């Protein structure tokens, strides 16, 4: 008799989420975030979603960084880009997402949000709860970061 074993693993990603609405292109926004905050974002390979074969699928500009002082990783990804569908459809008013992974309690997230708000052409910055149905997308982002780190080492 065959036994069926089912493994259930939560896709819960330990990340603080910030939504940004801005008229700036992704590379300019990353530049100004680097200039006005303690974040150091660097352009990496685009996040590709919905690809059944390599090279296909929707591509979203992707930036990654690490905060040396507090020891956490972060990334910024476009929620909307060119004629691609929204990365997270439940966030149709958000242009960019910033994820801060394993944020320490000592880090002042509100100060970061305030600093980003001061960037010209940034319309809105807000801390966000995870939208429903976004866990798979957030897990894909975390996997993308893991791949980038493996390629760099």
C-alpha positions as CSV (number, residue, x, y, z in Angstrom):
1,X,0.0,0.0,0.0
2,X,1.4,3.4,-1.0
3,X,1.5,6.2,1.5
4,X,0.9,9.7,0.4
5,X,3.0,12.3,2.2
6,X,2.1,15.9,1.9
7,X,4.5,18.6,3.1
8,X,3.1,22.0,3.9
9,X,5.5,24.9,4.1
10,X,4.5,28.4,4.7
11,X,5.5,30.9,2.1
12,X,5.5,33.6,4.8
13,X,8.4,35.9,4.0
14,X,9.8,37.9,6.9
15,X,10.0,41.3,5.3
16,X,8.8,44.8,6.0
17,X,7.0,46.2,2.9
18,X,7.1,49.8,1.7
19,X,5.0,51.1,-1.2
20,X,6.3,54.0,-3.3
21,X,4.4,56.1,-5.8
22,X,6.7,58.1,-8.0
23,X,7.1,59.6,-11.4
24,X,10.8,58.8,-11.5
25,X,12.2,55.9,-13.5
26,X,13.5,53.0,-11.5
27,X,17.2,53.8,-11.8
28,X,16.6,57.5,-10.8
29,X,14.5,56.5,-7.8
30,X,17.3,54.1,-6.7
31,X,19.9,56.8,-7.1
32,X,17.9,59.2,-4.9
33,X,17.1,56.6,-2.3
34,X,20.9,55.9,-2.1
35,X,21.6,59.6,-1.8
36,X,18.9,60.5,0.8
37,X,19.0,57.3,3.0
38,X,21.3,54.7,4.5
39,X,20.2,52.3,1.8
40,X,22.7,51.2,-1.0
41,X,20.7,49.8,-3.8
42,X,22.4,48.2,-6.8
43,X,20.8,47.2,-10.1
44,X,20.6,43.5,-10.6
45,X,19.0,41.1,-13.1
46,X,15.4,41.8,-13.7
47,X,12.8,39.8,-11.8
48,X,11.1,37.5,-14.4
49,X,7.6,36.3,-13.5
50,X,5.3,34.0,-15.4
51,X,8.0,32.4,-17.5
52,X,7.4,28.9,-18.6
53,X,10.7,28.9,-20.5
54,X,13.8,30.8,-19.8
55,X,13.9,34.3,-21.3
56,X,10.1,34.7,-21.4
57,X,7.7,36.2,-19.0
58,X,7.1,39.7,-17.5
59,X,10.3,41.5,-16.5
60,X,10.5,43.9,-13.6
61,X,13.5,46.1,-12.8
62,X,15.1,44.9,-9.6
63,X,17.6,46.4,-7.2
64,X,19.2,44.8,-4.2
65,X,21.1,46.2,-1.2
66,X,22.4,45.4,2.3
67,X,22.5,47.7,5.3
68,X,25.9,47.2,7.0
69,X,25.0,49.1,10.1
70,X,21.9,47.0,11.0
71,X,22.7,43.9,9.0
72,X,19.6,43.4,6.9
73,X,19.0,42.9,3.2
74,X,16.6,45.0,1.1
75,X,15.4,45.1,-2.4
76,X,13.3,47.4,-4.6
77,X,11.3,46.1,-7.5
78,X,8.9,47.9,-9.9
79,X,5.3,46.9,-9.4
80,X,4.4,48.4,-12.8
81,X,6.8,48.6,-15.7
82,X,6.3,49.4,-19.4
83,X,3.4,47.3,-20.8
84,X,3.9,44.5,-18.2
85,X,1.0,43.4,-16.0
86,X,1.2,44.6,-12.4
87,X,3.6,42.5,-10.3
88,X,1.1,42.4,-7.5
89,X,-2.4,43.2,-8.9
90,X,-3.8,44.0,-5.5
91,X,-1.5,47.1,-5.4
92,X,-2.6,48.8,-8.5
93,X,-1.7,52.3,-7.2
94,X,1.8,51.4,-6.1
95,X,4.7,51.9,-8.6
96,X,7.6,50.4,-6.6
97,X,7.9,48.0,-3.7
98,X,10.7,48.0,-1.2
99,X,11.2,44.9,0.9
100,X,13.4,45.0,4.0
101,X,14.3,41.5,5.2
102,X,14.7,40.5,8.8
103,X,14.6,44.1,10.0
104,X,16.0,44.6,13.4
105,X,13.9,46.4,16.0
106,X,16.6,49.1,16.4
107,X,16.2,50.3,12.8
108,X,13.8,53.3,12.5
109,X,11.6,52.4,9.5
110,X,9.6,55.6,9.9
111,X,12.8,57.6,9.4
112,X,13.5,55.8,6.2
113,X,9.9,56.4,5.0
114,X,10.3,60.1,5.9
115,X,13.6,60.4,4.0
116,X,12.1,58.8,0.8
117,X,9.1,61.2,1.0
118,X,11.5,64.1,0.7
119,X,12.8,62.9,-2.7
120,X,11.5,65.1,-5.5
121,X,8.8,63.5,-7.7
122,X,8.0,61.0,-5.0
123,X,4.3,61.3,-4.4
124,X,3.6,58.8,-1.7
125,X,5.6,56.5,0.6
126,X,3.9,54.2,3.1
127,X,4.6,51.1,5.1
128,X,2.2,48.4,4.0
129,X,0.7,45.1,5.2
130,X,1.1,42.1,2.9
131,X,-1.7,42.2,0.4
132,X,-3.8,39.0,0.0
133,X,-2.5,36.7,-2.7
134,X,1.0,38.3,-2.7
135,X,2.9,35.6,-0.8
136,X,3.9,33.6,-3.9
137,X,5.2,36.8,-5.5
138,X,7.1,37.7,-2.3
139,X,8.6,34.2,-2.2
140,X,9.7,34.6,-5.8
141,X,11.4,37.8,-4.9
142,X,13.2,36.1,-2.0
143,X,14.3,33.3,-4.3
144,X,15.5,35.8,-6.9
145,X,17.7,37.4,-4.2
146,X,19.0,34.0,-3.2
147,X,20.0,33.3,-6.8
148,X,21.8,36.7,-7.1
149,X,23.7,36.0,-3.9
150,X,24.7,32.5,-5.2
151,X,26.0,34.0,-8.5
152,X,28.0,36.7,-6.7
153,X,29.8,34.2,-4.4
